[in-house]
Amino acid sequence: MPDFVTAVQPTPRARVQAMKEYHPPLGSRDALRLDFNENTLACSPKVREALARISTGQLTRYPEREPVEAIVADELCLDASHVALTNGVDEAIHVLFETFLEGGDELLLPVPTYTMYEVYASATDATVVPVLAADDLQFPFERLLAGITPRTKIIAIANPNSPSGTVAARAQLIELTRRAPHAVVLVDEAYFHFYGETVIDLIDKIPNLIVARTFSKAYGLAGLRLGLLAGPVELVRWIRRVLSPYSVNSLALACLPPALEDRDYLNWYVGEVLSARADFEAAMDAAGLRRWPSRANFILIDVGPQHAEFVRLMRAAGVLVRDRSNDPGCDGRVRITIGTREQMQQAIVALNQTVSALSLGVSAQ
Ligand code: PMP
């Protein structure tokens, strides 16, 4: 037996050694889940039926994604050559960055934004160039334009953005693609259904535009891990060289067509969230809490120095919310996902209790 105790262990790449571990708080979530911007209720019952029909024989085979890609492309009025299904948008971001970013390149990133852009970029040899939004958390369009250099390789924009819920205008996105023709402009439309505006119709007109969509939010399939990239044929071809042909599993592929077909369910859920968002906004205004105008299924509020206690008291009242204090420019801010109207009534009760227990907002006067 060789002496394993004294053996020298292999070390990862220097960039990986410099990375921080990212551990989102996914444990102990048996409460009202207003912390991860998921669908808070259920997916379409048609998806459940499809799951029940899965045969063991189906599970023995490797998944074939092309037929489902054709169905999704059709739904989006695109040709299948423009669309790649992925294991959630997270895989889409990972693969896009692996395909395009190398040493000397820059990822231009408006912040605060979705954490995984920075995580995946920091595993490449590229440099992240953060562009901080002003206190109103509006899309920092002028600052982004000023940040473009010959080294800019990707500009990653969540639209609507998280955790702010604010949006970039279509004309601004188009202008960015024009001003950085040597860079990929990624528009991540994870929260599209709650916003209703898209640039996906432009992917065969703009040679450097890529759009991402997820089935984790409005469709309620976060556990299945389903996302997609849509872009010009040439860019999608490069990405496919890096993308695993097996990464979207058979269960996810079987569930996607019924999820797409059940438009009534999707429309019902989105309508429920939009109406609950208005109720919740009114409750926050009445409580005197500062909030940012949101076009997505969540709202960012300013709780101030007692943010950790706020999250703890909300949890004690059965409602999970997410402290975003560690995000750039977000000290004291908490993000609350919007669920159904009934769920948000429960959240409003918990919010009012917490606000008065901590003497926040109008209860401070
Ligand atoms: N993009 C944004 C802007 C998000 O907020 C999230 C999830 N929180 C994702 C992508 C991840 O999507 P998926 O579950 O498809 O990986």
Residues whose N, C-alpha, C, O or C-beta is under 5 A from the ligand:
A	BS01	PMP	F36 G88 V89 D90 Y114 A158 P160 S162 D188 A190 T214 S216 L226 G227
